[in-house]
Amino acid sequence: MIGIQNLFLKKKIPEISDLNLQVKSGETFVLLSSGERISNLLMNIFAGRERNYTGTVLVDQQNILNDREKTRENLVYIGKGNDWPPMIRIKDIMGFLRRVTRISDEEYEEFEIKMNLTQLNRCRLNDLEEVEKRRLLFSIVQLSQSNNFVIQDLAKGMPIDFILEFKENIRQLKRKGCSILYISDDVFFAPEIGDRIGFVKKGKLLLELKGIKVKRMDLKELYFKFLAEE
């Protein structure tokens, strides 16, 4: 379970104001906001890089401010790979993710063969195509023992084969009982994976709907109402 309670973050202006949501087991909640400002702030909070906020952020009922190490064991957060230095070796990224996700030796050996890591380990991150980079990062974190995933716009701009594969992977995680918070600005993709969809504007969650209802609505109208730059 992933929960956010009364979250407020202020820098020069209120960035996030009284944000409340809960992602249940076996559910995908898509949180939509304009651009990447809010999504980057939320990713930094889950990663522990941003601590200047009030409110509570829970992972399996553990407050991430109170017990960072415990919640790290129960949470996977993944962006588009832009947080890594472009010249870092794939071998070093895989080694780090293998440790933090607690993947067994047997699982990792199977992963190495499936992803052709013997060849990829010699590459640096900026040697990979964007689709190859995202597929590699998402593939390894799915082996985690965690049941909680925070994902930042991983499918945006990707080809159809990646998107179909990504949607199937999300379905598999849900069948395992995982809680998935997907943070994005893509209202057109949101109902493809979201059981519930929340719309944030000026830091506030203004609307929450079931994904099946959003599918029947005018997505362009929702975009211009909540997500278009002012």
N, C-alpha and C positions, 0 to 999 in steps of 0.2 A: 504494500500500500504506500502511495505517495500522497502527502497532504501539505497544503499551504494554508496557514491561518493568519488572517489580519496582517498580511505582509505589506510593509511600507518602506520604501527606499527613496531618500531624497538626496540629490546632489545640488545642482544650481536650481533645479525645479523638481517637484515631485515626479519621480520616474515611475514608481509603482505605488498605487494607493489602495490600501485595504483589500488586497487580493486574497481571495479564498477559493480553494478548490480541493477536491479529493479524487484520486484515481484508485479505483477498486481493483482487486485481483481479477485477472482475466479481462481487463478493459483497456481500451486506448482512448485517452482524452487528448484532443488536439486543441492547443491554445494558440489562437491567431492574434497577431498584432502587426501593425504597419512597420515595414523595414526590419532591421535586425537589432535595433537598440534595446528593446525590452527582452528579446530572446537572448541576446548576449549577456545582459545583466542576470537573468535567471540561470543561465549556464554557469556564470561565474559564482553565483550563490551555491549551486549544487556542487561545484568543484572546489569550493572553499576559498576561492580567490577574492570574493566580495563578502565582507562581514559587517559592513556599515548599514545594517538594516534593523528594523524592529519587526516583531512578529515571530511566527514559528514555522519552520520547514521540517516536515517529518518524513522519515523513511522507516516503514514498519514500526511506527509509534516512537521511534527514536528521534530526538531533536538533533539536527546536524551540528548545531552550535555547541551542544553539550557533550556530544560523544562522536567526534569526527571519525575516529578510527573504526568504531563499531558500524556507523552508517556506511562507511566506505566499503565494508564487506558486503553490504546488502544493496548496493546501488551501482549501476553502470550509467555513465553519462558520455554521450558521444556527439561531437559536432561533425563538421565536414572535413576535419583534418587540418584546418588552418592554424590551429594552436601549436602545431609541431614546427620546429625550424625546417625550412625547405631542404637543407643539406644533411639532415639527419638520416642515418642508414635505416633501411627497413628492418634489418636484423635487430637494431637497438629498440625500435618501436615495438616490435613483436615480443622482445624479451621483457620489456616493461609491462605490456598488456598481459602477457602470460602470468607474471607475478601477481598483479593487482586483481586479476580475474580468477586466480586460483585454479587454473586449468590443469588437469592431470597430465602426466607424461604420455599416457596412451592417447588421450584426446588430442594433445598437441602434435603427436607424430602423425595421426590421421589428417589433421589440419594442414601440416606441412606438405603432405602428398597431394591433398585436394587442391591447395592453392599454389602449388609449384614454388614453395618458398626457397628451395635450394637455389633456384635462379634469382628470385626476387630479393633475397637477402643481400645480394651484392649491389643492389640499387640504392640510390638515395630517394627521398620522398619526392623531390621535384622531377625525378626521372619517370614517374608514373603518370599515366593519363588520369584525369579526374575521376572517371568512372571506376578505373582499376583501384585507385586509392580508397575510394569510399567503400567499394565491395570488400576489399581486404580488411579494413578497419571494422566494418560491421560484422563480417564473418567471424572474426576472432572474439569479439565481445559477446556474441550469442552463445559461446561456449561457457560463459561465466556461470557460477553457482548462484548468482543474484536473481531475484525475481522482480526487480524494479529497474526500469530503463527510462532515462531522460534522453531524448533524441532531438537534435536541432536540424530540421529542414534537410535531412539527408537525401531525400528523393528529388529535391528541386533541381531542375535543369538536366536531369539524367535521361538517357534513352529508354525506350519502352521496355527493352528486355530487363534492364536494371529495375525499373519500377514494378514490373510484374513479379520479379524475384523478391523485391523488397516487401511487397504486399503479402506474398505467401509467407515470408519469414515473420512478419508481424502476426499473421494468423497462427503460426506455430507457437510463437511466444505466448499468445493469449491462451491457446489450448493448454499450455503448461501452467497457466494461472498467473502469468506475469502482469504487473501493472506498468503501463507504458504512457509516458507523457511526451507527446510530440509537439515541439514548439516551432511555429512556422508563420509565414505570411501568405501562404498559398490556399485561398479559400476554395479553389477549384479541385485541389487534391484532397483537402481535409475530409470530405465525406466518403472518400474511397477507403479510408482506414479508421476514421473516428467513430467510436460508439457515442461519444458526446463531444461537442465542439463549443469552445468558449471564445468570445470576441472581446479583445481588450482594446480600448481607445483612451489615449492620454493617461495610461497607467492604470485604468480601472476596467474590471470585468463587467461589461455592460449587458451582455447577453450570453445565455447558455442554452444550447438546443441539442436534441438527439441527432446523431448523424443521419439517420434515415429521414428525418424531417428536413434537414438542410438539403439533402439530395433533391427534394421536390420543390425547393425554393429557387428564386431567381438569384443565381450566384453573382452575376454582375452587379445587381442591386446591393447585395450584401457587401461586395467589395468596395463599391463607392461610398457606402454608408459607414463602414468601419475601418477599411484598410487603405483607401486612397490617401496619398500624401496631401496634407492641407497646404 
